[in-house]
């Protein structure tokens, strides 16, 4: 019979029974015999951390303050400063004006329509018309509040395509007998109507872009305070406690293993298998690479920071500091390592860039899919993901591991 898999939790676990239930569910999902290793009572005292946090309400100034009165039917803006909002639109604040991308998209969309029509657009915008309209739009572009600040290819493409559709819609109106595009050159009534049409479309697109970025920023602002804030605070608290009381936490892990079999992990002939979340992964790697190591045949970490911590502050034990040029070779006391990370988990890090196993292979970094039901704070979502249970079962069964794709 195989020895059980020991499961070490990460930060902010303060309920022993709840953790035991979580491990029991993971055991059922993975088909492995598992033993929970609880050390949460040795972690940070997080009962009073909120006393040190800035207040949520009123912390950020209203972007509209001092900007004049709103229209009566206009909803209030989000409490996020305008520089923050506009910086979300551009990867580089100094990026050049990207009207050229919009213009290219408009021309390509109209050219595509002409090719599909075969003989061109009947009564539609011809090259002279298009040049004149685009020249007019180029003059209007710097007056936009949001679109002129973006360098996002997708947003620019969709803006150009929408402007092109405006011209195509106008062509359909003219084909129905409402007039011709000749008015653009003649300066007649049609010129005013068409220019107003494209100007209004550009301004509408600008308002939509602004509303979208404000809505997204408002939700992110709320998530940072209600989800990321408390979780990150508890994470930092437990990290500080672990740095000071590492020996006590290691001793708790060792005691739990000894209850099953005191010989486990003591020698290469009786290694343990370990699953660890978050800071628990740091605990597991530290113990497996200590001067007197916990011999580990297979380790699965998820949402963990071992590589990040070692790159910032060498962990010691039997592993040298990371030089930046070559990965650090781990001792044979850590035989296999599978590291899982979720794309939106800000506390998850890859291992293969920093470490190599003793046989020269790299730890296997595997991304697990994000599910919409987990929301934005995904650091605690791993326990319930079927893909995580599957990868744990795969790694612990000793099957060939797959590299990240």
N, C-alpha and C positions, 0 to 999 in steps of 0.2 A: 504493500500500500504506500502511495506517495505521501510525503509529509505535507501538512497544510500550507497554504499560502497566507503569509502574514500581511495584514492591511494596515498601513499607517496613515492616519488622517493628516490634514494640513491645518491651516490657520482657522481661528474663530469657531472651533468645535468645543462647546462647553456642556454638551448633554451626552453622557456616556450611553444611555439607553437609545437615544436617537441614532447615534453613530453605529451601535450594534445592529439596529434595525436596517440601516443603510447597507452595512456589510452583508447582512443576511439576504437582502434583495439582490445585491451584486453576486453573491454566491449562487443564488438560484439562476440568475441570468447567464453566468459563466460556466456553471456546472462544476465548479471547483470547491474543494473544502477550504474554507477561509476562517482565519482567526483575527478579530479586530484588535488593534493595538491602540489603546486610548492613552493620550497624554495631555488632553485639553485642560485638566485641572492644574497643570504646571505652566500653562500659558499666561498671557497678559491679563490683567484685571481690566476688562473693558467696560465695566459698569459706569464709569464716570468720564469716558473719553469725550462725550458730547460737550462737556463743560469747556473743553479747549478748542472747540470748533467755532468758526465764524458763523453768525446767524445766516440762515438761508434767505429769509425775506429781506429785501432791500440791500443785499450785498453788492449787487451790480446796478449801475445807474440805468435808467430807462433811456434807450437809444433816441427816443423822440423828445426827451426833455429839452426845452429851449428851442425846439424846432417849430413852434407855432401851434395853432389849434388844429385838432383833427376835424375832419368832416363828421357830422352828427352820426352817420351810419358807418363810420370807419372804426374797426375794432382796435383796441390798444396794441401797441407793439410789445415784443418780448423784452424782458429785462436783461438784454445782452448788448454790450456796447457795439456801436456801428463798426468800429475797426475790426472787432472780432468777427462780425457777420461778413463783412466784405473780404476779409482775409481767407474765409472758407471758399471763396469763389476762385481764387488764384493760387496755384502752387508757388508762384514767384511773384511777390508784390510788385516787383519792378518789371514784370513781363510787358513786352510791347503790345500795343493795341492789336487785337486779333480780328478786326473787321475783315481782313483778307480771307480768312477761313469762311466767314459767313458769305461773302461775295462769291467765292468759289463754289460753295454748296448751292447757291441760288442758280448760278449758270449751269451747273451740272444737272440740277433737277429740271430746268427748262429744256436743256438739250435732250435729256432722256425722254421728256414728253414729246418733243418734236420727232425723235426717232420712232417712238411708238405710233405717232399719228401718220407717219410716212411722208406726207406732203407738208408738214409743219402745222402750226396752230392757225386755224382759220380765224382771221380778224384778231389774232392774239398779239402779244408783245414780240416784235422782231428785234434784231440786234440793236438797232438805234434806240428803240424804246427801252430795252433792258439796260443799256448803258446809261441812259439818262435817269432812269429810276434808281439804279444802283448808285449813281453819283449823288442823287438826292438823299438816299438812305445813308450813304457814307457821311454826309453832312449832319444827319440826325443822330448817328451812332454815338458821338461823344456826349450827347445830351442825355443818354440813358444813365440811370443811376446804378444799375446792377450789371447789366450785360457787358458794358464796356470794361468791367473789372475782371472778367473771367478769362481764363485760358484753357478751360475744360473743353476738350475736343467734342465730347458728346453734346454738351449744352450748346456750343457754337453750331454744330451740325444741325441740331433740331431747330435752332433759331432760323438758320438759313433756309431749311426746308419749309418751315412755316411761312416765311416771307415769300418764297417761291409759290406756294399754294395760294397765297393771296392774289398774286398776279394771274395765276391760272384761273382762279375763280372770277377775277375781273374779266378775263378773256371770254369766259362763258357768258357773262352778262352782255358784253359787247356783241357777241355772236348772235344773241337773241334780238338784236336791233336797237340796243340802248345807245349806241354810238360807236366810235372807233378810237384807236389809240392816236390818231393824227392830232388830236387836241393837245397832246403832250408837247408837240413841237410848235403848234400854233399859238399856244398860250391862251386857249379858250377855256370854256367852262369845264370841259372834261379834265383838263390839266389839274384844276383845283380838286376835283372829285377824286381822281386816282391818287394824287399825292396825299390827300387826307386819309385815304384808305390805307396806304402802306405805312404812313406815319402812325396812324392809330394802331395798326397791327404791331408795329415795333414797340410802341408804348405799352400795349397790352402784354406782350411777351416779357417786357422788362418788369412789369408789375407782378406777373406770375412768378418770374424767377425770384424776385425779392420776397414775395409771400412764402415761396417754398423754402428758401434758405432761412428765413426767420422762423418758420414752423419747425424745421429740422433742428435749428440751433436751440430753440426753446425746449424741445423734447430732450435734446442732448444735455442742456443745462439742468433740466429736472433729473435726468438719469444720473448725471455726475453727482448730484447732491443726495438723491434718495437711494441709489443703487451702488454706484462706484465709491462714493464718499465713505459710508460706513464700512464697506468691505475692505477698502484700501486701508482705512484707519486700523481696523482689527488686524489686517495683514502686517502692517508696520509694527504694531504692538507685539505680536507674537514673534516677529523676527528679532526685535530687540531683546525679548526675554530669552529666546533661543541662543543668541550670541552670548548672553551672560550665564545661562544655566544649561549649556549643552550637555554636560556630563550627567545631570539629573535626568534629562529627557532620554539620553542614550541608555541610561540604567533602567528606565521604565520599559523601553523596548526590549532590552536584554532579559528583564524579569519575565515579561510576557512570553518570550520564546522559551525560556527555561521551564515554564509551567508545562509546556508541551513535551520538551525533551532538552535537558541541559547540554546535551552533546551537539545540538543543532547550531550550525554557524561557527563552531569552534575550530574546525579543521577543513581542509579541502575535500575530505571524504564525506562530510555531512553538511553541505551547504544549505542555506535557506532560500526560499522563493519569497519575494517581497513585491507588493503592490503599494504605491504611495502617491498621495495627492498633494500638490502644492508644496508647502514647507516640509511635509512628510517626505517628499522626494529628496530634499536637501539632507534631511536626517538620514535617510537610507544610504545615500551616496557617501556622506561623511563616515558612517559606520562601516561601510564596505571598504573604504580606503584608509581607515585609521591605522595607526601603527600596530595595534592589535585588532585586526579587522573582523567584521562579521562576514564570513565567507558566504557569498551570494551567488547562486547559480543562474538566477534569472530575476531581473528587476524590471518592473513596468511603472513608469512615472506618468502622471498626467497633470497638466497645468502647473509645472514645476519650474524651479529657478536655479537648479544646481549649477548649470553652465554660466548663467548670468552672475551669480555670486562669486564663482571661482575667477571669472574674468576681472571682476571688480576688486576682489579681496581674496587672495589665495587661501584655500581651505586648510592646507597643511596635511598632516598625516603622511601617507605614502605617495602623494601626488605633488609634483613641482608646480610652480607658478606658470601661468599661461604667458608665453612670450609675445604672442601676436603673429608669429611667423609659422609655427608648427603646432598642431593639436597636442594636447597633453596626453601621454600614454598612461592609462589606468593600470593598476596592479592586477594580477590574476585573481585576486579575491573578488572581483566583480566580473563575472564571466560574460553575461549577456545583458543588454540594456535596450528596452523599447521605450521611447519617449513620445507621448501623445500630446498634441496641442490643438486648441480650438481657435479658429481664426480671429474671433473677437475678444479672446481672453487676453487682457493686457498684462496679466501676471504669468503667462506661459512663455517659455523660451525653448529654443532648439538646443540640442546637445552635441550634434555631430560636428559643428564648427569649432568647438573647444576641445573635445575629448576624442581619443581613440582607445578601443579596448586593447587588452594585452596581446591578442592575436593579430593586431593590425587593422581589424575591421572597425567601422564607425558605429556608434550607437544609432539605432534606427529611429529617425524622427518621422512620425506619422500624423498628418493632420486629420482630425475627426470633423465630420460635417457639422455646420451650424444649423440649428433648427429654429424656426421663427418663434416657437413656443417658449424658448429659453430667454427671450428678450435680449437686453444689451449687457447685463451683468452675467457673464457666462462662466465665471471661474468655478462656480459650484455645480455646474450643469453636467459634468462628466459622469457622475454616479448613475444618472438615469438614462444615459445614451446607450442604445443597443450596440453601436459600433465600438464603444469602449469595452463593454463586456466581451464582445467578440475578439477584439485584439488581445485582451488579457488571456482569454482561453487559448488563443493561438500561440502567444508567447510562452505561457506556462506549460503547454503541451510539447514544447521543443520543436515545433514545426519551423521550417525555414522562414525567416522573417523577410518582409518585403520592404524595399527602400521607399522613401517618400517620392510621390509622383508630382 
